Amino acid sequence: MVRDIAKREGIKIDEDDFNKRIESAHDEKQREAMLKNRDSVLYDILMDKVFDFLLANAKIQEVEV
């Protein structure tokens, strides 16, 4: 579902996104884990971007109860 939304909306991730996430590591151990699990980190980045997109484009409607 996340990948479907990203594809439909043209949301992409690139090497810079990955590098920024690696730079945010708290320590060397976490950095190594991120490098080892690159695909998982890339999916997390994509999920963050899709979530940000959805929040930015949400239309709130008031509903009377």
N, C-alpha and C positions, 0 to 999 in steps of 0.2 A: 504494500500500500504506500509506504513512504517513497519507494522508488518510482511508483506510478505517478504520484503527485509531482515529484521532482522532474520526471521526464515531461509531463504535461505542461509544467510551468517553466521549464528551461532552467531549473536550479541545478547548478553544477558545483563540483568541488575540484580543487586543483592542488598542485604541490605546495603552493603557498599556504593554503588552508591547513594542510597536514603539518607543515613546518611550524606554523603558529601554535598548533595544538601540542606539538612536541616541546616547543619552548615553554609552554605553560606547565610542564611537568614539575612536580614539587621537589624531586630529587632524581639522582641517576638511576635508581632502581625503577622508578615509575617510567622514566624516559626509555629505558631498555625494554620494559614490558610493552610500551606503546609501539616501539619499533618492531618488536617481535609479532605483535598482533595488529599489523598495519590495516588489514581489511576491516577489522572490528572498529578501529579508530576512524577510518574513512566513513564507515556506516554511521557512527556516532555523530560525526561532523555533518553528514548529509541530513540526518534526523534533526539536528539542531537548526540547520538552515530551513528545512521544510516547516518545522514548528514556528520559527520566526516569521516565515512567509504567511502561514495560516493566521497567526496573531495579528500581523500587520494588515491583513486583508479581511479580517472578520467583520461582519456586519451585525451589530447588536440591535435587537428589536425588543422593545418593552412589551411584555405580555401581561394582560390583566388576569388576575386569578379570581 
